Amino acid sequence: MGAWDGPGAGPGAVAPPIYQTSLFAKPSFEEFVRQQAAEHENFVYSRGTNPTVAFLEERLALLEGGEAAKCFASGMGAIGAVLAGLLRGGDHVLFVNTIYGPTTELAAHLERFGIRHTVLTEPTADIEAHIRDDTALIYLESPGTMLMKVLDVPALTTVARRHGIRTVMDNTWSTPLFQKPLAAGVDLVVHSLTKYVGGHSDVLGGAVIGSRDTLREVFYQGHQLFGAVMSAMEASLVLRGLRTLPVRMEEHQRNALRVIDHLRAQPEVVAVHHPYADHDPAEELITAQFSGFSGLLSFELRDGTFARVARFVDALELFRIGPSWGGYESLVTSPLRPTDDPASALVRISVGLEDVRSQIADLDRGFARLADRTGEPADG
């Protein structure tokens, strides 16, 4: 990133100022009216645009290869603006792959407004067979949530364009550094900036990136009306994260590949889910779409029950229990609940930036806990 060259920066500023203001006064009423009529490109009221946020948006658009970007207070703010802002009653959305849970929860909520949806969790299925006359949007995740399945994105966007259907893809897992969905034909890319882009577990944010025309729609119909506004302070924290993103992502990748190789050698592990584990890294599907891999992965424990998963997770000390991912710290969670099928013993880990030897030693602590059944009640 270059030096800040926005309005009022002053000479020599190497970081963007934080424009902590709710509004921008104009020299005349005529000028105020003119700028308010095109608020998506003028600084009038920080609910619409703000110089610090706009600087971040320019950088995100450049990184993702889009014409424009709009930032939001959270990833769900961005996703909600796209779905609620671009769809209308009678439209149908086709979700492809395992999708972030709150996204499908929002889709279920939108059913009450006449916006229908279908979730196609198998990425190799014939997408064309699931397209309906009222399908207005195809929403993708690749890799998908929890199981990290990879889609053939160019093949899917080709089908969508043939039917005149917009496509949206969540690219949070890869970041703009490791995957370029717009170059693969996707119309809009969404991000949770809370994760790798922010990178420090101290800021919430989201973004939508695409063409200027579509972003104008998102701005007026999704951003302005729903109010999920990113503040200047949050934008400055995300900009800080962008400055170290390449270095951090390389280290996340190095650690994750070492951890995956270790997990695959453990007798307690029956499967590891990550593009590096599920595919030959030289496979065309992988080399054509990815320039690297992030540190989010999952694995399945043998003979899984909730009590067994809890025993493994609770034994960990470096991997802390919590939601989200993408920060310095290693995290662990599981979608398993006490009433779930015992066969679904999935554990998700976010491999952080600590020394990989410490990460592996901590995971071995969990496996040792599984092996030590002394004094433990029977699984139930």
C-alpha positions as CSV (number, residue, x, y, z in Angstrom):
1,M,0.0,0.0,0.0
2,G,1.2,3.5,-0.8
3,A,1.1,6.6,1.3
4,W,-2.3,8.2,2.0
5,D,-3.1,10.8,-0.7
6,G,-6.7,11.6,0.3
7,P,-8.2,15.0,1.1
8,G,-6.6,16.9,4.0
9,A,-3.8,14.4,4.5
10,G,-1.0,16.9,4.8
11,P,2.5,16.3,3.5
12,G,4.3,13.1,4.3
13,A,1.4,11.1,5.8
14,V,2.2,7.4,5.5
15,A,-1.1,6.2,7.1
16,P,-4.6,7.5,6.4
17,P,-6.1,9.9,8.9
18,I,-9.1,8.7,10.8
19,Y,-12.0,11.0,9.8
20,Q,-14.0,10.7,13.0
21,T,-16.9,12.8,11.8
22,S,-20.5,12.1,11.2
23,L,-21.0,14.7,8.5
24,F,-19.2,17.0,6.0
25,A,-20.3,20.7,5.7
26,K,-20.6,22.3,2.2
27,P,-19.8,25.8,1.1
28,S,-23.3,26.4,-0.4
29,F,-26.8,24.9,-0.3
30,E,-26.6,24.3,-4.1
31,E,-23.3,22.3,-3.6
32,F,-24.9,20.3,-0.8
33,V,-27.9,19.4,-2.9
34,R,-25.6,18.4,-5.8
35,Q,-23.4,16.2,-3.7
36,Q,-26.2,14.6,-1.8
37,A,-27.8,13.5,-5.1
38,A,-24.7,11.3,-5.8
39,E,-23.8,10.4,-2.2
40,H,-22.2,7.1,-3.3
41,E,-19.2,9.2,-4.7
42,N,-19.3,12.3,-2.4
43,F,-18.6,12.8,1.3
44,V,-21.8,14.1,2.7
45,Y,-22.7,11.9,5.7
46,S,-20.6,9.1,7.1
47,R,-23.5,6.7,7.0
48,G,-22.9,6.8,3.2
49,T,-19.2,7.6,2.6
50,N,-16.2,8.6,4.7
51,P,-12.7,9.3,3.5
52,T,-11.0,6.7,5.7
53,V,-13.5,4.0,4.7
54,A,-13.3,5.1,1.0
55,F,-9.5,4.6,1.1
56,L,-10.0,1.1,2.3
57,E,-12.6,0.4,-0.3
58,E,-10.3,1.6,-3.1
59,R,-7.5,-0.8,-1.8
60,L,-9.9,-3.7,-1.5
61,A,-11.2,-3.2,-5.1
62,L,-7.6,-3.1,-6.4
63,L,-6.7,-6.3,-4.6
64,E,-9.8,-8.2,-5.7
65,G,-9.6,-6.9,-9.3
66,G,-13.0,-5.1,-9.1
67,E,-14.1,-1.6,-10.2
68,A,-15.5,-0.7,-6.8
69,A,-16.1,-1.9,-3.3
70,K,-18.3,-1.0,-0.4
71,C,-17.4,-1.7,3.3
72,F,-19.9,-2.7,6.0
73,A,-19.9,-3.1,9.8
74,S,-19.6,-6.9,9.5
75,G,-19.5,-9.7,7.0
76,M,-23.2,-10.3,7.6
77,G,-23.9,-6.6,6.9
78,A,-22.3,-7.1,3.5
79,I,-24.1,-10.3,2.8
80,G,-27.4,-8.9,4.0
81,A,-27.0,-5.8,1.8
82,V,-26.5,-8.0,-1.3
83,L,-29.4,-10.4,-0.6
84,A,-31.9,-7.9,0.7
85,G,-30.8,-5.1,-1.6
86,L,-30.7,-6.9,-4.9
87,L,-33.5,-9.4,-4.5
88,R,-37.3,-8.9,-4.5
89,G,-40.3,-11.0,-3.7
90,G,-40.7,-13.9,-6.1
91,D,-37.0,-14.3,-6.6
92,H,-35.1,-17.6,-6.0
93,V,-31.5,-18.0,-4.8
94,L,-29.4,-21.1,-5.4
95,F,-26.8,-21.6,-2.7
96,V,-23.9,-23.9,-3.9
97,N,-21.6,-25.7,-1.4
98,T,-21.7,-25.8,2.4
99,I,-22.6,-22.2,3.3
100,Y,-21.8,-20.1,6.4
101,G,-24.7,-20.8,8.8
102,P,-25.9,-17.2,9.4
103,T,-26.1,-16.7,5.6
104,T,-28.6,-19.6,5.2
105,E,-30.4,-18.4,8.3
106,L,-30.9,-15.0,6.6
107,A,-32.1,-16.8,3.5
108,A,-34.7,-18.6,5.6
109,H,-35.7,-15.3,7.1
110,L,-36.2,-13.8,3.7
111,E,-38.7,-16.6,2.8
112,R,-41.3,-14.6,4.7
113,F,-40.9,-11.8,2.2
114,G,-41.3,-14.2,-0.8
115,I,-37.6,-14.8,-1.6
116,R,-37.1,-18.5,-2.0
117,H,-33.9,-20.5,-1.9
118,T,-32.4,-23.9,-2.4
119,V,-29.1,-25.1,-0.9
120,L,-27.0,-27.5,-3.1
121,T,-24.4,-28.9,-0.8
122,E,-22.7,-31.2,-3.3
123,P,-20.3,-29.2,-5.4
124,T,-20.2,-31.9,-8.2
125,A,-23.9,-31.9,-8.7
126,D,-25.5,-30.6,-12.0
127,I,-26.2,-27.0,-11.1
128,E,-28.2,-26.5,-14.3
129,A,-30.8,-29.0,-13.1
130,H,-31.4,-26.8,-10.0
131,I,-31.9,-23.5,-11.8
132,R,-35.5,-22.3,-11.9
133,D,-37.2,-19.7,-14.0
134,D,-37.3,-17.4,-11.0
135,T,-33.6,-18.0,-10.0
136,A,-32.1,-14.5,-9.7
137,L,-28.9,-15.2,-7.9
138,I,-26.4,-18.0,-7.4
139,Y,-24.4,-17.7,-4.2
140,L,-21.2,-19.6,-3.9
141,E,-18.6,-20.5,-1.2
142,S,-15.3,-22.0,-2.3
143,P,-13.9,-23.5,-0.2
144,G,-17.1,-24.1,1.6
145,T,-17.8,-23.8,5.3
146,M,-16.6,-26.5,7.7
147,L,-15.8,-29.2,5.0
148,M,-13.7,-26.9,2.7
149,K,-15.0,-28.4,-0.5
150,V,-13.8,-26.6,-3.7
151,L,-16.0,-25.6,-6.5
152,D,-15.2,-25.3,-10.2
153,V,-16.0,-21.6,-10.1
154,P,-15.5,-20.8,-13.9
155,A,-17.8,-23.7,-14.9
156,L,-20.5,-22.4,-12.5
157,T,-20.2,-18.8,-13.6
158,T,-20.4,-19.9,-17.3
159,V,-23.7,-21.7,-16.6
160,A,-25.0,-18.6,-14.6
161,R,-24.2,-16.2,-17.4
162,R,-25.9,-18.5,-20.0
163,H,-29.1,-18.1,-17.9
164,G,-28.6,-14.4,-17.2
165,I,-28.2,-15.0,-13.5
166,R,-26.0,-12.9,-11.2
167,T,-23.3,-14.7,-9.1
168,V,-22.0,-13.8,-5.6
169,M,-19.1,-15.6,-3.9
170,D,-17.8,-15.5,-0.4
171,N,-14.0,-15.3,-0.7
172,T,-13.2,-14.8,3.0
173,W,-11.3,-18.1,3.3
174,S,-8.8,-17.3,0.6
175,T,-8.6,-13.5,0.8
176,P,-8.0,-11.6,-2.4
177,L,-4.3,-12.7,-2.3
178,F,-5.0,-16.4,-2.8
179,Q,-8.1,-16.5,-5.1
180,K,-9.7,-14.1,-7.6
181,P,-13.3,-14.9,-8.1
182,L,-14.1,-11.9,-10.3
183,A,-11.5,-13.1,-12.8
184,A,-13.3,-16.4,-12.8
185,G,-16.5,-14.7,-13.9
186,V,-18.2,-14.0,-10.5
187,D,-20.2,-10.8,-10.5
188,L,-19.9,-9.9,-6.8
189,V,-17.4,-10.9,-4.1
190,V,-18.2,-10.7,-0.4
191,H,-15.7,-10.8,2.5
192,S,-15.8,-10.9,6.2
193,L,-12.9,-8.4,6.9
194,T,-13.1,-9.6,10.5
195,K,-11.1,-12.7,9.5
196,Y,-7.7,-12.7,7.7
197,V,-7.9,-9.2,6.2
198,G,-8.3,-7.5,9.6
199,G,-6.1,-10.2,11.0
200,H,-5.9,-9.2,14.7
201,S,-9.2,-10.3,16.2
202,D,-10.0,-6.7,17.2
203,V,-12.3,-5.4,14.5
204,L,-15.5,-6.4,12.7
205,G,-16.1,-5.6,9.1
206,G,-17.4,-6.8,5.7
207,A,-17.0,-5.8,2.1
208,V,-18.7,-6.2,-1.3
209,I,-16.6,-5.9,-4.5
210,G,-17.6,-5.8,-8.1
211,S,-18.6,-3.5,-10.9
212,R,-19.4,0.2,-10.3
213,D,-23.0,-0.3,-11.6
214,T,-23.8,-3.2,-9.3
215,L,-22.0,-1.5,-6.3
216,R,-24.2,1.5,-6.9
217,E,-27.3,-0.7,-6.5
218,V,-25.8,-2.3,-3.4
219,F,-25.0,1.2,-2.0
220,Y,-28.5,2.7,-2.4
221,Q,-30.7,-0.4,-1.8
222,G,-28.6,-2.4,0.7
223,H,-26.1,-0.1,2.4
224,Q,-28.1,3.2,2.8
225,L,-31.4,1.6,3.7
226,F,-30.1,-1.0,6.2
227,G,-27.4,1.0,7.9
228,A,-24.6,-1.6,8.5
229,V,-22.1,1.2,8.4
230,M,-18.3,0.7,8.9
231,S,-16.9,3.6,11.0
232,A,-13.6,5.4,10.3
233,M,-12.0,3.8,13.3
234,E,-12.8,0.3,12.1
235,A,-11.6,1.1,8.6
236,S,-8.3,2.3,10.0
237,L,-7.8,-1.1,11.8
238,V,-8.6,-3.0,8.6
239,L,-6.2,-0.9,6.7
240,R,-3.5,-1.7,9.3
241,G,-4.3,-5.4,8.7
242,L,-4.0,-5.0,4.9
243,R,-0.4,-3.8,5.3
244,T,0.7,-7.2,6.8
245,L,-1.7,-9.5,4.9
246,P,0.8,-11.0,2.5
247,V,3.3,-11.8,5.2
248,R,0.6,-13.2,7.5
249,M,-1.0,-15.4,4.9
250,E,2.3,-17.0,3.9
251,E,2.9,-17.9,7.5
252,H,-0.7,-19.2,8.0
253,Q,-0.2,-21.4,5.0
254,R,3.2,-22.7,6.1
255,N,1.9,-23.6,9.5
256,A,-1.3,-25.1,8.2
257,L,0.4,-27.5,5.7
258,R,2.7,-28.7,8.5
259,V,-0.3,-29.3,10.8
260,I,-2.2,-31.1,8.0
261,D,0.7,-33.5,7.4
262,H,0.8,-34.2,11.1
263,L,-3.0,-34.7,11.4
264,R,-3.0,-37.2,8.5
265,A,-0.5,-39.4,10.3
266,Q,-2.7,-39.7,13.5
267,P,-4.6,-42.9,14.0
268,E,-7.4,-41.0,15.7
269,V,-8.1,-38.9,12.6
270,V,-10.1,-40.4,9.8
271,A,-10.2,-37.4,7.4
272,V,-8.7,-33.9,7.0
273,H,-10.7,-31.3,5.1
274,H,-8.7,-28.6,3.3
275,P,-7.9,-28.1,-0.4
276,Y,-4.3,-29.2,0.3
277,A,-5.6,-32.4,2.0
278,D,-8.5,-33.2,-0.3
279,H,-6.8,-32.6,-3.7
280,D,-3.5,-33.0,-5.4
281,P,-2.0,-29.5,-5.1
282,A,-1.0,-29.9,-8.8
283,E,-4.6,-30.7,-9.8
284,E,-5.8,-28.2,-12.5
285,L,-8.9,-27.3,-10.4
286,I,-6.6,-26.2,-7.6
287,T,-3.8,-24.5,-9.7
288,A,-6.2,-22.6,-11.8
289,Q,-8.1,-21.1,-8.9
290,F,-5.7,-20.8,-6.0
291,S,-2.3,-19.2,-5.6
292,G,-2.1,-20.3,-2.0
293,F,-4.0,-21.8,1.0
294,S,-5.2,-20.3,4.2
295,G,-5.0,-21.8,7.7
296,L,-8.6,-22.8,8.3
297,L,-9.3,-26.5,8.2
298,S,-11.3,-29.3,9.8
299,F,-10.7,-33.0,10.6
300,E,-12.9,-35.9,11.7
301,L,-12.1,-38.0,14.8
302,R,-12.5,-41.7,14.8
303,D,-15.5,-43.1,16.8
304,G,-16.8,-39.7,17.4
305,T,-19.3,-38.7,20.1
306,F,-19.9,-35.3,21.6
307,A,-18.1,-36.3,24.8
308,R,-15.1,-37.5,22.8
309,V,-14.9,-34.3,20.8
310,A,-15.2,-32.3,24.0
311,R,-12.5,-34.3,25.7
312,F,-10.1,-33.6,22.8
313,V,-11.0,-29.9,22.6
314,D,-10.8,-29.3,26.3
315,A,-7.3,-30.8,26.5
316,L,-5.9,-28.1,24.2
317,E,-4.1,-25.2,25.7
318,L,-2.7,-23.2,22.8
319,F,-5.7,-23.7,20.6
320,R,-8.4,-21.6,22.3
321,I,-12.1,-22.4,22.1
322,G,-14.0,-19.8,20.2
323,P,-15.8,-18.7,17.0
324,S,-14.3,-16.9,14.1
325,W,-10.8,-17.3,12.7
326,G,-8.0,-15.5,10.8
327,G,-6.2,-13.8,13.7
328,Y,-2.8,-14.4,15.2
329,E,-4.1,-16.9,17.7
330,S,-5.0,-20.5,17.0
331,L,-8.6,-21.4,17.6
332,V,-10.7,-24.6,17.8
333,T,-14.4,-25.3,17.7
334,S,-16.9,-28.0,16.5
335,P,-20.4,-28.0,15.0
336,L,-21.2,-31.1,17.0
337,R,-23.9,-30.9,19.7
338,P,-24.8,-33.4,22.4
339,T,-27.9,-34.6,20.4
340,D,-26.0,-35.0,17.0
341,D,-25.2,-38.2,15.2
342,P,-22.1,-39.7,16.9
343,A,-20.5,-40.3,13.4
344,S,-20.2,-36.6,12.8
345,A,-17.2,-35.8,15.0
346,L,-15.9,-32.8,13.1
347,V,-13.3,-30.5,14.7
348,R,-12.5,-27.1,13.0
349,I,-9.2,-25.4,13.7
350,S,-7.8,-22.0,12.7
351,V,-4.1,-22.4,12.5
352,G,-2.6,-19.2,13.8
353,L,0.8,-17.6,13.7
354,E,2.4,-19.2,16.8
355,D,5.4,-21.5,16.3
356,V,4.1,-24.6,14.4
357,R,6.0,-26.9,16.8
358,S,3.9,-25.5,19.6
359,Q,0.7,-26.0,17.6
360,I,1.5,-29.6,16.8
361,A,2.5,-30.3,20.4
362,D,-0.9,-28.9,21.5
363,L,-2.8,-31.1,19.1
364,D,-0.8,-34.1,20.4
365,R,-2.0,-33.1,23.9
366,G,-5.5,-33.6,22.7
367,F,-4.8,-36.9,21.1
368,A,-3.1,-38.1,24.2
369,R,-6.2,-37.1,26.2
370,L,-8.3,-39.3,23.9
371,A,-6.0,-42.2,24.5
372,D,-6.1,-41.8,28.3
373,R,-9.5,-43.0,29.4
374,T,-8.5,-43.3,33.1
375,G,-11.3,-42.2,35.4
376,E,-13.5,-41.1,32.5
377,P,-17.2,-41.9,32.3
378,A,-18.4,-43.9,29.4
379,D,-19.4,-41.8,26.3
380,G,-23.1,-41.2,26.2
